[in-house]
Amino acid sequence: MGSKITFLFLLFIIFFGSFLRLANLNGNPNGLYVDEASPAVNARLIAQTGKDEYGKEYPLSFRFLGSYTPPLYTYVTSLISHNGEPSIFIARLTSAISGILLIIVIFIFTKVLGMNNITSLFTTFIFTISPGAIFYSRIGYEINLGFLLYSLGCLFLYLSLNNQKFLSLGFGILALSIYAYHTQKLLVPFTIILFLLIFRKKFFSKKIVKNLLFSFILFVLFILPQIFIFFTPANTSRGVGLFYKEAIFQQASLMNIPILVSVPISFLREFTSQYFAYFSPRNLFFQPDSDLQRSLPELSIFYPWMVILYLVGIFVLIKQAKLNKGKFTVMLFLLAPIPASLTGDPFATQRALILILPLILIMAYGLQYLPKKGLVLVFLLSIFSMISLYRSLAVLLPNERAKIWGYGFSQLAEEIKKRPDEKFLIDSGRIKPAYIILAFFLKIPPEKLQLAADPNIKNDYYNNTLWNDHYIITNFETRSISWEEDIYKDQILVGDELAISQAQAKEHFLTKLFEIKSPNKEIIFLGFKTNPELKCKSSFDSKRC
Amino acid sequence: MSLLLFILLNSWIWKIISLFPLIVVPLILSTIFLYKKQNILFLVTFFILLYFQLITTISQSFTLLDNDEQRVRSERLQFYKPSLHFTRVIFARFNLRDFLEGDFNTIQTRIYRNFFETIDLNIYFFAGHPRERVWADDFEKFSFIFLPLFLIGMYKIFSKGDMYFILFFLATIIILTGIGHKNNLGPFLIFPFIVILIHEGFLNILNFLKNGK
């Protein structure tokens, strides 16, 4: 296939991929998840004041509830949204752009690995329409940006095998990816060490070692700010907090052998089971992530038929394992699930998103060995897959998963706006932290939001992991409802069906003001006006009336 | 001799012995015949195993929906109202709604489920952990330390192009895809293949340690 036609097809794929990633970005996923609201709000605050919601100037890691998120996504979003109106589209745009750029990176990667134009185009197309790649391009937090930077860094690492000038670029971009997502903090050092070990003959010669040293210094300089906070909870809370220590000791206690033997065996078993789950065709091609917020309904990372390309690809890859491209792909393939395998969540697609890169490359190896008729079949299956993608992405996701995605908060914000003189108490017992999502929709001014936060946090920013859900901002407050006190105050109580039942409403003379339902007709929020006068008359409480 | 060791060195066969000892003889024989490539004898024992697999497995319909699945389907059908989005008009015109939420989809999903469960190594080496199937009453069939041997054996047999083994192995996967996994003895039809793959891996490691090849 000629280069002009290849370029035209590539343009078409990029255009189509952009459509899949940008269409109705504002409304699908339907709502705003708390993990999206935090970087979006902080991006606005950084753009306007240079400080985050706690008043910390340009943090190295953003404090998010009781945890921390790497800063790059927030800073990039703050550049995009500079002085602009906050919108869900802007909150998700960095991710979507990363997804579109990834299409180009995948095409270049396949070309660099020596695939012909047809295989490269097919591989790029398969990546473009993969449910996992599309889904994570449409959510407004850091994972996809981390995926882009890691892939780009790896591309330059591979290019450096033929031209050492690319090494420093590879190291630099990989260092940058550490600022994008937690997984890369563990994965990037592993990748660099293993890469240098596997291809040591290329880099440890007298002529080239200078370049290697320069790249290493550049890498250290890039990650220096992260090293400063490396041993603080800003870094360790996610890494150590998610490790399955309890499961290991529980398994070890069941073995009737000394603890020095049983603990390593239990760890090995747990780690191996988690690790192999990331290569399991059942998880990759059929059963979606069990976390409903992190998956498309009924679709996993890839379409089921792609398993053929995966299995053939693995076989071809093993045959080519002695070639540089084979060694490099195997390295990426075996490394990618390691960080995710150290966490207790079964098959956490979010933490292993970078696995898509080696998997797609493996499918490219498989595609290379398909006859022309096979390629036609792949194309037809891809087209057929568009129907199931439409079902999952456009029909089921915005309707079935709306509640999980924080649907209803924009409507609640409208209710709060409608009643500026009334006080709202939003029950936080059963709802994801509401203050940050409402701060997004209500466009709370920076100074008011920063004033609402605990002032002590700023002074010990990277060490303070205590989380208090009690916030008072403008006319709303978030905390658990106290049924002994709150019914005696003139305010509007907001909660879900279980937080405020019909019986409680009747008992405490509450008047229903509004009801917010999901597209699936599930009740998300109920708003009740208290009636302190009537309550006091019915059960006089001298302290409260 | 070493093959016999691998036949017995797993908890799967002992579970079968404790629950349904009658199956053990054809199970051991079919493993040995498959290894020795005694086609006719293997086929005989394989069909006996298949018979036992069929009578011990609780059949699952490819089309019937339980109450919860029916509720989900009726809810989902509401999302295709042409009034909700202009693209739904196309769906209504081509009757795609019934295609996507109807029997075709149910059959397709269940076939996929059976197939992917059959080829999921975590089910054989980790009792389905970390994504346990509560309904399948999973148990650890082989110790996880055999997994590397299994993978090496698989690579060796597939790269040798042992068509006799490969074809029967694929046929077994297809049969189990049809039968399903609702069996408290597990999908034991595949037992001989896994044992032989582990054994093959073991022989290769042994050969590597002895001769460096």
Interface residues (C-beta under 8 A of the other chain):
Chain A: L268 R269 T272 S273 Q274 F276 A277 S280 P281 R282 N283 F285 F286 Q287 S290 E298 P304 V307 F315 I318 K319 P346 F347 I387 S388 Y390 R391 A394 V395 L396 N399 E400 P519 N520
Chain B: E75 R76 F79 Y80 H85 T87 L96 L100 T109 Y112 R113 F116 E117 I119 D120 L121 N122 F125 F126 H129 P130 R131 F144 L147 Y155 F158 S159
